[in-house]
Amino acid sequence: MIRRAVITLIAGLSLAACATTSNSRAPGETFDGWAASIVAADWTTSRGTPIQAFDNARRDLVAGFQDVGFARSDMVDFTLRPDVPNPTSADQALSAIARNAEQATRGCFLYFTSHGSPRGIVFGPNRLMSPDEMARRIDGWCGTRPTVVIVSACFSGVFTDRLAAPNRMIMSAARRDRSSFGCSEDATYPYFDGCVLESLPTSPDFIALSQRTASCVARREREEGLRPASEPQTVVGADIAPLLTTTYAFRR
C-alpha cells in the first residue's frame, strides 16, 4: 500500500471542501507578484564528498515552478556551495531573499534543499538554520501574505509545526524523526526533489503536488527497499487552503 502525504489542516478546514472549487479561478491568475526563493543550501554527501544533486534540483525547480506560473522576475535562486567562483554566502542569500520579498508582495514561496538534522538544516558551509530562526525570518519576509514553504532535508518535519500558520502551507521531505534519501554521489536529485519535479507537470495545485510527491517518494523507497520510510509531511492553513485551489492554482 502506498503511503499518502500526511496532511494537517489548521483550524479544521476540510480538504474535500477545498477541492470542490479547483476550477473556479479567473483565467490568467497565477503567482505574479509572489516572491519566490529557491536555495540549494548544501553541496556534499553526509561524508563530505561534493555532489551536484542539490544544485541540479535548484536549477530544475526554478524552471519547473516558472512553468506553473511563477514569474522569473520575482524569483531568486542560490547555491551556497563554496567551491565555485564568487560563492554566495548564507548572509548574502538571506539578504537577497528579504529584498525580493520587499519588492514582490502578493505572496511568498520558499524552497530549501539541503541536509538536515533534528536541530535544523545545513545552510552554507558553517551554519545551521533552526526551525526557530526560519520562523522568525519568514515572519519578517512574508508576514500575513499567502505563503508556501518547502523544506527538503532529513528530519525536516521539525519545521512543520513551528512554521504553521493559517496563511501558510508547509511541506517537508520527511517526518521529524526520519531521514530522507537521494543525496549520494550518483543521485541526480534528492528523492523528494525529484518527486516534486516528476509531479509538477500533472498537479493542478500545491495540495495535489504534496500528495503526489509523497506517493512518488513512497514508491521509490518501497522499490529500493529503503527503511524506515521518510513519510513527507504537509500542513495547510485554513486561510490559504481554498486559495491554493482557486486563485493560486497552477497555470496550465
C-alpha positions as CSV (number, residue, x, y, z in Angstrom):
1,M,0.0,0.0,0.0
2,I,1.4,3.4,-1.0
3,R,1.7,5.9,1.9
4,R,-0.1,9.2,1.1
5,A,1.1,12.6,2.2
6,V,0.4,13.3,5.8
7,I,-1.7,16.5,5.6
8,T,-2.8,18.5,8.5
9,L,-5.4,21.3,8.0
10,I,-5.1,24.1,10.6
11,A,-8.4,25.2,12.1
12,G,-10.1,22.0,10.8
13,L,-10.9,23.1,7.2
14,S,-11.9,20.1,5.1
15,L,-9.6,19.2,2.3
16,A,-12.5,17.8,0.4
17,A,-14.3,21.2,0.7
18,C,-11.2,22.9,-0.7
19,A,-11.0,20.6,-3.7
20,T,-14.6,21.3,-4.9
21,T,-13.5,24.8,-6.1
22,S,-10.4,23.7,-8.0
23,N,-11.6,25.0,-11.4
24,S,-13.1,28.4,-10.3
25,R,-10.1,30.7,-10.5
26,A,-10.1,33.5,-13.0
27,P,-8.2,32.8,-16.2
28,G,-4.6,34.1,-16.1
29,E,-4.4,34.5,-12.3
30,T,-1.3,32.6,-11.1
31,F,1.6,33.6,-9.0
32,D,2.6,37.0,-10.5
33,G,3.7,39.2,-7.6
34,W,4.8,36.3,-5.4
35,A,8.3,36.5,-4.1
36,A,9.9,33.1,-4.9
37,S,13.2,31.9,-3.5
38,I,14.9,28.5,-4.2
39,V,18.1,27.7,-2.3
40,A,20.5,24.7,-2.6
41,A,22.0,25.1,0.9
42,D,24.4,22.1,0.9
43,W,26.6,20.5,-1.7
44,T,28.1,17.3,-0.2
45,T,27.2,13.8,0.8
46,S,26.9,13.0,4.5
47,R,30.6,12.1,4.3
48,G,31.6,15.4,2.9
49,T,32.1,14.4,-0.8
50,P,31.0,17.1,-3.2
51,I,27.8,16.3,-5.2
52,Q,25.5,18.0,-7.7
53,A,22.2,16.7,-6.6
54,F,21.1,19.8,-4.6
55,D,22.2,22.2,-7.4
56,N,20.6,20.0,-10.0
57,A,17.3,20.3,-8.1
58,R,17.7,24.1,-7.7
59,R,18.2,24.5,-11.4
60,D,15.3,22.4,-12.5
61,L,12.9,23.6,-9.7
62,V,13.4,27.1,-11.0
63,A,12.3,26.0,-14.4
64,G,9.5,23.8,-13.1
65,F,7.9,26.5,-10.9
66,Q,8.1,29.0,-13.7
67,D,6.2,26.6,-15.9
68,V,3.3,26.5,-13.4
69,G,3.0,30.3,-13.1
70,F,5.8,31.9,-11.0
71,A,7.4,34.9,-12.7
72,R,11.2,34.7,-13.1
73,S,11.4,38.4,-12.4
74,D,10.1,37.8,-8.9
75,M,12.3,34.8,-8.3
76,V,15.8,34.4,-6.8
77,D,17.8,31.2,-6.5
78,F,21.1,30.5,-4.9
79,T,23.7,27.7,-4.3
80,L,25.6,28.1,-1.1
81,R,28.4,25.8,-2.1
82,P,31.8,27.4,-1.5
83,D,33.7,25.7,-4.3
84,V,32.6,27.9,-7.1
85,P,33.8,31.3,-8.4
86,N,32.4,34.2,-6.4
87,P,30.4,32.0,-3.9
88,T,27.2,33.2,-2.3
89,S,27.3,33.3,1.5
90,A,24.4,32.4,3.7
91,D,24.0,36.1,4.7
92,Q,24.1,37.3,1.1
93,A,21.3,34.8,0.2
94,L,19.2,35.8,3.2
95,S,19.5,39.5,2.4
96,A,18.5,38.9,-1.3
97,I,15.5,36.8,-0.2
98,A,14.5,39.7,2.1
99,R,14.9,42.3,-0.8
100,N,12.9,40.1,-3.1
101,A,10.1,39.8,-0.6
102,E,10.0,43.6,-0.2
103,Q,9.6,44.0,-4.0
104,A,7.1,41.2,-4.7
105,T,4.4,41.5,-2.1
106,R,1.4,39.4,-3.3
107,G,2.7,36.1,-1.7
108,C,5.8,34.1,-0.7
109,F,7.2,30.8,-1.9
110,L,10.3,29.4,-0.3
111,Y,12.1,26.2,-1.2
112,F,15.2,24.9,0.7
113,T,17.0,21.7,-0.3
114,S,19.8,20.6,2.0
115,H,21.0,18.1,4.6
116,G,19.1,18.2,7.9
117,S,19.1,17.0,11.5
118,P,16.6,17.2,14.3
119,R,18.1,20.7,15.0
120,G,17.5,22.2,11.6
121,I,19.0,22.3,8.0
122,V,22.5,22.9,6.8
123,F,22.6,26.5,5.4
124,G,26.0,27.1,3.9
125,P,29.5,25.9,5.0
126,N,29.4,26.7,8.7
127,R,25.8,27.3,9.5
128,L,22.6,25.5,10.6
129,M,19.2,27.1,10.3
130,S,16.9,26.1,13.1
131,P,13.1,26.0,12.9
132,D,13.0,29.0,15.3
133,E,15.3,31.0,13.0
134,M,13.4,30.1,9.9
135,A,10.1,31.0,11.6
136,R,11.5,34.4,12.6
137,R,12.8,35.1,9.1
138,I,9.6,34.1,7.3
139,D,7.5,36.2,9.7
140,G,9.7,39.2,8.7
141,W,9.8,38.4,5.0
142,C,6.2,37.3,4.4
143,G,4.0,38.4,7.4
144,T,0.4,37.5,6.7
145,R,0.7,37.0,3.0
146,P,-0.2,33.7,1.4
147,T,3.0,31.6,1.9
148,V,4.2,28.2,0.8
149,V,7.4,26.8,2.3
150,I,9.0,23.5,1.2
151,V,11.9,22.1,3.2
152,S,13.6,19.2,1.6
153,A,16.0,17.5,4.1
154,C,16.3,14.7,6.6
155,F,14.3,15.3,9.7
156,S,12.6,18.3,8.0
157,G,9.3,17.6,9.8
158,V,10.8,19.6,12.7
159,F,9.8,22.7,10.7
160,T,6.2,21.9,10.0
161,D,4.6,22.7,13.4
162,R,7.0,25.7,14.1
163,L,6.2,27.3,10.7
164,A,2.5,26.5,10.6
165,A,0.0,29.4,10.4
166,P,-3.4,29.9,8.9
167,N,-1.9,31.8,5.9
168,R,0.8,29.1,5.2
169,M,1.3,25.7,3.6
170,I,4.3,23.8,4.8
171,M,5.8,20.7,3.0
172,S,8.7,18.7,4.4
173,A,10.6,15.8,2.9
174,A,10.4,13.6,6.0
175,R,8.9,13.2,9.4
176,R,10.7,15.0,12.3
177,D,12.3,11.6,13.3
178,R,13.1,10.2,9.8
179,S,15.8,10.6,7.2
180,S,15.1,11.3,3.5
181,F,17.0,9.7,0.7
182,G,18.9,10.5,-2.5
183,C,22.0,12.5,-1.5
184,S,24.7,10.1,-2.9
185,E,27.4,10.8,-5.5
186,D,25.3,9.1,-8.2
187,A,22.0,10.8,-7.5
188,T,20.6,13.3,-9.9
189,Y,18.4,14.8,-7.3
190,P,17.4,14.1,-3.7
191,Y,14.4,11.7,-3.9
192,F,11.9,14.3,-2.6
193,D,13.1,17.0,-5.0
194,G,13.0,14.5,-7.9
195,C,9.4,13.6,-7.0
196,V,8.4,17.2,-6.8
197,L,9.8,17.7,-10.3
198,E,8.1,14.5,-11.5
199,S,4.7,15.5,-10.0
200,L,4.6,19.2,-11.0
201,P,3.6,18.8,-14.7
202,T,0.4,16.9,-13.7
203,S,-0.6,18.6,-10.4
204,P,-3.3,21.2,-10.5
205,D,-2.2,22.9,-7.3
206,F,0.2,22.7,-4.3
207,I,-2.2,20.5,-2.3
208,A,-2.2,17.9,-5.1
209,L,1.5,18.3,-5.5
210,S,2.1,17.4,-1.9
211,Q,0.0,14.2,-2.2
212,R,1.6,13.1,-5.5
213,T,5.1,13.9,-4.3
214,A,4.6,11.8,-1.1
215,S,3.2,8.9,-3.2
216,C,6.2,9.1,-5.5
217,V,8.7,9.1,-2.6
218,A,6.9,6.1,-1.0
219,R,7.0,4.2,-4.3
220,R,10.7,4.8,-4.8
221,E,11.6,3.9,-1.2
222,R,9.5,0.7,-1.5
223,E,11.0,-0.3,-4.8
224,E,14.5,0.2,-3.4
225,G,13.9,-1.4,-0.1
226,L,14.7,1.8,1.9
227,R,13.6,1.8,5.5
228,P,12.3,3.4,7.6
229,A,10.1,5.3,5.1
230,S,10.7,9.1,5.2
231,E,6.9,9.9,5.2
232,P,6.8,13.5,3.9
233,Q,4.6,15.8,5.9
234,T,2.2,18.7,4.9
235,V,0.4,21.3,7.0
236,V,-2.1,23.5,5.3
237,G,-3.5,26.6,6.9
238,A,-7.3,27.3,6.9
239,D,-6.9,30.7,5.2
240,I,-4.6,29.6,2.4
241,A,-6.2,26.2,1.6
242,P,-9.1,27.5,-0.6
243,L,-6.8,30.0,-2.3
244,L,-4.4,27.3,-3.4
245,T,-7.1,25.5,-5.5
246,T,-8.7,28.7,-6.9
247,T,-6.7,32.0,-7.1
248,Y,-3.3,30.3,-6.8
249,A,-3.9,27.1,-8.7
250,F,-1.1,26.2,-11.1
251,R,-1.1,27.6,-14.6
252,R,-1.9,25.0,-17.4
